[in-house]
Amino acid sequence: MIVDSHIHLGMGVSAPCVDSSVEAVLSLMDYLNVDLSISTGFPLMFGRMDEGYDKAVAAYQSSGGRILSCAFYNPHYPQEDLEWVRRCLDHEAFVGIKIHPPLVECYGHDERWEPIWRLASELGVPIVTHSWWVSDYNPVQRYATPDQFEGYVRAFPDVNLILGHAGGRYEGHRAAARLARSYPNVYMDLSGDSYSFGLVEWLVGQVGAERILFGSDLTMIDGRTTMGRVLDADVSAAAKALILGENAGRVFGLEH
């Protein structure tokens, strides 16, 4: 089983693509032999909850259950979004919760995230977070450096946290690996536009293949790039099988 654990259905305002349709996503999945993909749709991320829910369910149904989704939580609207997350996770199309601290400008360690961690613990689902490293050219990333999540992963050891983009850049990768080495409920996915030479091999050496998930960031990024990095990585076939699908199957509770 191959699982793309990090995609986005719809058209992103900062990274438009020529074809963001479900049909285009399924075509690439077929080409790459990807069995399942897990999306956080852009409408959900930008507060269009009715539209986002309907499109996620429609994608699940039209894909024959191959395109799953994460619910999205904005801590600035706790009551409304907790209700939406519950509604989403009541549907079989949804298998996790996505948070994006830079998008909503709320630090990863902020106490306002606590309700969604409690809900994830209650429902037994993982949290996927955007993670990155701050820089002069991208200062908004200060909200999501990997070290900020330590308090929550310690307080909620039964909640698996997936660091999307594995920290995003060099110092972020190092911080993500440190966190994963310290806490068994921390995972990383390979999505994003960091194409550092030897990154897959380095991460496997730091935390083990059991803690790394394949993710493409489709439709913002062509999924063939990340797939190629995994297939060509100098790691064992068993490690590649874990990264490409076995880990996601375990963390998201998928059956295929």
HUDA-V227989 format. One record per helix or strand of 2 or more residues. SS is the DSSP state (H for helix, E for strand). FROM is the first residue (numbers start at 1). LEN is the number of residues. Records with the same first field share a line. If there is no record, write none. Layout:
SS->FROM-LEN / FROM-LEN
This chain:
E->3-5 / 36-4 / 67-6 / 94-6 / 126-5 / 161-4 / 186-4 / 212-2
H->22-10 / 42-4 / 49-14 / 75-15 / 101-4 / 111-13 / 139-6 / 146-10 / 165-3 / 170-13 / 199-9 / 209-3 / 223-9 / 237-16
